[in-house]
């Protein structure tokens, strides 16, 4: 199951293992360059820069909402190598 489905049907899986602690913390720095935030969005979503920048404002907000939802419980992310596989 994907984390977000775009209006064109593309399914996006947020991969927290692609984002470093430094990159995550920088999201809260108002001095961070927009290009750096965009690069983090591309890394975690697998979208190219053009694909990301062409998202509607609503889809961009949904993408970040999915990211922060996953960040609140990162060990539940099956994409993480360290996530538990026991059931």
Beta strands, then each sheet from edge to edge (+ up, - down):
strand 1: 4-5
strand 2: 11-12
sheet 1: 1+ 2-
end
